[in-house]
Amino acid sequence: MQAIAAHSEGFAALAEGNLDARVEHCPGWTVADLASHLTEVQWFWATIAEEKLSSPPDDSRRPSPAPQDRLIEALRTGAHRLVSVLRSSNWQDAVWTWAPLQQDIAFIARHQVQEAAVHHWDAAHAAGRNLVIETPVALDAIDEFLTFSVSSDADPADPVRPALAGRFALGATDAGARWSISDGVAPGTVRFEHDGQPAVPTILASASDLLLWLYRRVELDSTPTASELFVRFRGLCFTA
């Protein structure tokens, strides 16, 4: 929970006085829009966890966006609530999530770390600064992304999407970790495994940059001959 708290506060600190700045990777949004989004997301998941809901809370329950002069206060209050709820919850309790493979509070806790971290990076980028996401957080988030945010045998895209038709790897230069990504069994799905075997092409970068590449925040494609492979992989990702 420390990571959610730290990245939410980091976002809030960077957003103060910079609410009108444009967010490059959220087209049409300002930092104020992103702050409202993060506040709503954290309210949504805190409510599901706190009430152990088996379906999403009704839209009529969603709080109205805070006025701009209270936006940062609302963000901090909402982040504190989310962290408090998760800390006091049994993570094995069943709740609704968008992930068919995992319907429990543990999924919420894990995914909300990267939600806060990636948007913290967005706020830093909008302020003209750089943010390096901590290696352990980024490593876990990469695993989580490749498990839940891609078309897989356990959760295939519907309708079926064009196949990856190839193999590539991600290598974290700051952790010695490697993910080999290839076609799944079902058409239009992918699978991944941890291995140290060579695979071509390979994208080598820090864990932070690999996570940001998955979220389309940075460009790391260094193998022009594999550009079509990476485009097909993007087409098999659920998360933009």
Secondary structure in CASP SS format (residue, H / E / C, confidence):
PFRMAT SS
TARGET T0000
AUTHOR 0000-0000-0000
METHOD secondary structure of the structure
MODEL  1
M C 1.00
Q H 1.00
A H 1.00
I H 1.00
A H 1.00
A H 1.00
H H 1.00
S H 1.00
E H 1.00
G H 1.00
F H 1.00
A H 1.00
A H 1.00
L H 1.00
A H 1.00
E C 1.00
G C 1.00
N C 1.00
L C 1.00
D C 1.00
A C 1.00
R E 1.00
V C 1.00
E C 1.00
H C 1.00
C C 1.00
P C 1.00
G C 1.00
W C 1.00
T E 1.00
V H 1.00
A H 1.00
D H 1.00
L H 1.00
A H 1.00
S H 1.00
H H 1.00
L H 1.00
T H 1.00
E H 1.00
V H 1.00
Q H 1.00
W H 1.00
F H 1.00
W H 1.00
A H 1.00
T H 1.00
I H 1.00
A H 1.00
E H 1.00
E H 1.00
K C 1.00
L C 1.00
S C 1.00
S C 1.00
P C 1.00
P C 1.00
D C 1.00
D H 1.00
S H 1.00
R H 1.00
R C 1.00
P C 1.00
S C 1.00
P C 1.00
A C 1.00
P C 1.00
Q H 1.00
D H 1.00
R H 1.00
L H 1.00
I H 1.00
E H 1.00
A H 1.00
L H 1.00
R H 1.00
T H 1.00
G H 1.00
A H 1.00
H H 1.00
R H 1.00
L H 1.00
V H 1.00
S H 1.00
V H 1.00
L H 1.00
R H 1.00
S H 1.00
S C 1.00
N C 1.00
W C 1.00
Q C 1.00
D C 1.00
A E 1.00
V C 1.00
W C 1.00
T C 1.00
W C 1.00
A C 1.00
P C 1.00
L C 1.00
Q C 1.00
Q C 1.00
D E 1.00
I H 1.00
A H 1.00
F H 1.00
I H 1.00
A H 1.00
R H 1.00
H H 1.00
Q H 1.00
V H 1.00
Q H 1.00
E H 1.00
A H 1.00
A H 1.00
V H 1.00
H H 1.00
H H 1.00
W H 1.00
D H 1.00
A H 1.00
A H 1.00
H H 1.00
A H 1.00
A C 1.00
G C 1.00
R C 1.00
N C 1.00
L C 1.00
V C 1.00
I C 1.00
E C 1.00
T H 1.00
P H 1.00
V H 1.00
A H 1.00
L H 1.00
D H 1.00
A H 1.00
I H 1.00
D H 1.00
E H 1.00
F H 1.00
L H 1.00
T H 1.00
F H 1.00
S C 1.00
V E 1.00
S C 1.00
S C 1.00
D C 1.00
A C 1.00
D C 1.00
P C 1.00
A C 1.00
D C 1.00
P C 1.00
V C 1.00
R C 1.00
P C 1.00
A C 1.00
L C 1.00
A C 1.00
G C 1.00
R E 1.00
F E 1.00
A E 1.00
L E 1.00
G E 1.00
A E 1.00
T C 1.00
D C 1.00
A C 1.00
G C 1.00
A E 1.00
R E 1.00
W E 1.00
S E 1.00
I E 1.00
S E 1.00
D E 1.00
G C 1.00
V C 1.00
A C 1.00
P C 1.00
G C 1.00
T C 1.00
V E 1.00
R E 1.00
F E 1.00
E E 1.00
H E 1.00
D C 1.00
G C 1.00
Q C 1.00
P C 1.00
A C 1.00
V C 1.00
P C 1.00
T E 1.00
I E 1.00
L E 1.00
A E 1.00
S C 1.00
A H 1.00
S H 1.00
D H 1.00
L H 1.00
L H 1.00
L H 1.00
W H 1.00
L H 1.00
Y C 1.00
R C 1.00
R C 1.00
V C 1.00
E C 1.00
L C 1.00
D C 1.00
S C 1.00
T C 1.00
P H 1.00
T H 1.00
A H 1.00
S H 1.00
E H 1.00
L H 1.00
F H 1.00
V H 1.00
R H 1.00
F H 1.00
R H 1.00
G H 1.00
L C 1.00
C E 1.00
F C 1.00
T C 1.00
A C 1.00
END
